[in-house]
């Protein structure tokens, strides 16, 4: 996984589609889903860590963009 799109595609494999009008909310929901996949033993720890980092970095980016407006 290299970006948020890759994480969305990964989650789709498990029937999880997350699309709301709240970008931050979407990221938090995706983080919850990957956490559940990790805890269930489906997602290896390294992929979990990378995905969580990508989601958190994107959240910071969105917040900075919103504050710049």
Backbone as a ProteinNet text record, in pm:
[ID]
protein_1_A
[PRIMARY]
XXXXXXXXXXXXXXXXXXXXXXXXXXXXXXXXXXXXXXXXXXXXXXXXXXXXXXXXXXXXXXXXXXXXX
[TERTIARY]
83.7	0	88.6	57.9	139.5	63.1	-69.4	-148.9	-290.9	-371.8	-507.9	-589.7	-568.7	-640.9	-613.2	-487.5	-451.9	-522.5	-532.7	-600.4	-748.7	-810.7	-952.2	-972.3	-883.2	-894.6	-876	-783.9	-762.3	-887.9	-947.5	-1068.3	-1185.1	-1190.6	-1298.3	-1295.2	-1176	-1163.7	-1242.2	-1264	-1336.5	-1478.3	-1522.7	-1658.9	-1679.2	-1571.1	-1580.3	-1565	-1671.6	-1672.4	-1697.8	-1601.7	-1614.3	-1609.4	-1723.8	-1734	-1838.3	-1793.8	-1885.3	-1838.4	-1906.6	-1864.2	-1758.3	-1728.6	-1631	-1499.1	-1400.2	-1273	-1202.3	-1202.4	-1138	-1211.9	-1342.7	-1422.8	-1393.8	-1378.7	-1343.6	-1211.3	-1112.6	-980.8	-988.4	-1065.1	-1079.3	-1150.9	-1253.6	-1324.4	-1232	-1149.5	-1054.6	-953.5	-908.1	-813.8	-878.1	-1003.5	-1074.9	-1082.5	-1111.2	-1124.1	-991.1	-882.2	-753.3	-709.1	-746.8	-715.4	-787.5	-913.1	-988.5	-927.8	-885.6	-822.8	-691.8	-615.1	-490.3	-519	-614.6	-647.5	-702.9	-765.5	-818.9	-710.3	-590.1	-480.1	-479.3	-557.4	-565.6	-458.6	-432.7	-338	-207.4	-95.6	33.7	71.2	150.8	182.9	249.5	340.2	410.2	311.9	222.6	123.1	28.5	-4.6	-89.1	-21.5	106	179.5	189.2	218.1	229	94.4	-11.5	-145	-185.8	-161	-196.2	-116.8	9.5	92.4	39.4	4.3	-50.6	-177.8	-267.6	-394.1	-372.7	-283.2	-258.1	-188.8	-96.9	-30.2	-130.5	-222.4	-325.6	-417.4	-447.9	-531.8	-463.4	-334.5	-258.9	-258.7	-237.7	-236.3	-370.1	-479.6	-612.9	-636.4	-598.3	-617.1	-535.5	-413.1	-330	-391.1	-444.7	-509.3	-632.4	-709.3	-829.4	-793.2	-685.2	-642.6	-584.5	-531.8	-472.3	-578.9	-702.1	-809.2	-855.6
-117.4	0	124.3	213.1	333.2	462.5	456.7	578.5	542.3	646.2	625.1	542.9	566.4	489.8	339.9	304.3	162.7	103.2	181.3	133.5	112.7	206.6	190.8	62.8	38.1	-80.9	-208.1	-205.3	-320.1	-349.2	-243.9	-261.9	-313	-274.4	-321.4	-473.2	-531.7	-677.4	-748.9	-676.9	-733.8	-679.2	-613.4	-561.7	-432	-361.3	-235.2	-118.5	-42.3	75.8	196.8	288.1	405.5	530.8	593.9	719.5	806.5	908.5	1006.7	1143.7	1246.2	1380.6	1436.1	1361.7	1404.9	1330.7	1399.5	1334.2	1281.1	1360.7	1317.3	1196.1	1199.9	1087.2	960.6	974.8	860	798.7	884	835	762.1	816.5	752.1	617.1	612	485.1	382	425.9	333.9	283.9	372.3	330.2	226.6	247.7	149.1	13.9	16.8	-108.1	-181.7	-108.5	-178.2	-230.1	-159.5	-207.5	-339	-346.7	-471.5	-584.9	-555.3	-658.2	-706.1	-614.2	-651.2	-738.4	-695.3	-770.4	-908.6	-922.5	-1052.7	-1141.7	-1086.7	-1164.7	-1170.1	-1085.6	-1084.4	-994.2	-882.2	-782.5	-794.6	-821.7	-831.9	-699.5	-709.1	-590	-480.4	-516.2	-413.9	-339.3	-410.8	-345	-259.9	-307.5	-230.6	-99	-106.4	13.7	113.1	63.8	151.2	216.1	137	190.3	295.2	267.9	363.7	493.4	481.2	600.2	682.9	616.3	685.2	760.4	695.1	757.7	876.6	862.7	973.5	1090	1060.4	1166.8	1241.7	1169.4	1232.4	1319.7	1274.4	1353.6	1486.3	1481	1602.9	1695.5	1639.1	1718	1789.9	1719.4	1778.8	1889.7	1864.9	1966.3	2091.8	2074.7	2189.9	2268.1	2197	2263.3	2340.8	2283.1	2350.7	2475.4	2468.5	2583.4	2694.5	2659	2758.3	2842.1	2794.6	2866.6	2987.3
0	0	0	-94.8	-108.6	-86.7	-90.6	-76.1	-30.8	-8.8	40.6	-59.3	-187.2	-289.7	-273.6	-253.1	-234.5	-112.2	-6.3	114.5	86.2	14.2	-23.9	-104.8	-199.9	-283.9	-200.8	-106.6	-19.1	63.1	118.7	199.7	116.1	-10.3	-98.5	-113.6	-105.9	-116.5	-6	104	217.6	227	120.7	116.4	192.2	219.7	293.4	197.3	181.8	95.7	184.1	189.2	275.9	189.5	174.9	100.6	168.6	238.1	294.7	247.4	287.6	248.7	343.7	448.5	548.6	526.1	470.7	438.1	562.7	668.1	792.9	850.2	845.3	892.8	814.5	682.8	598.5	643.5	667.8	708.2	842	935.5	1066.9	1054.3	968.6	947	882.6	786.5	723.5	826	913.7	1017.5	1109.7	1145.9	1228.3	1157.5	1028.9	952.3	941.5	913.4	903	1039.5	1145.9	1280.9	1307.4	1268	1285.6	1203.2	1080.7	997.1	1058.9	1115.7	1182.5	1305	1386.7	1508.1	1476.4	1360.5	1319.2	1258.3	1242.6	1187	1035.6	971.7	825.4	764.9	830.9	780.9	858.8	789.8	858.5	926.4	1031.6	1110.3	1027.2	938.6	859	769.5	704.4	619.2	702.9	821.3	912.7	950	985.1	1023.9	908.7	790.2	672.8	642.3	643.6	613.8	716.7	841.9	947.1	931.2	896.5	873.6	756	648	530.2	567.5	639.9	677.6	770.3	865.2	958.1	888.1	797.5	721.7	634.4	574.3	491.4	577.2	696.5	787.2	821.2	851.7	881.9	760.9	643.6	519.9	499	518.4	500.4	603.1	727.1	831.2	801.6	752.8	717.9	602.2	503.8	390.2	435.3	527.1	577.3	656.9	733.7	813.6	727.4	611.3	521.5	451.5	451	380.4	456.4
[MASK]
+++++++++++++++++++++++++++++++++++++++++++++++++++++++++++++++++++++

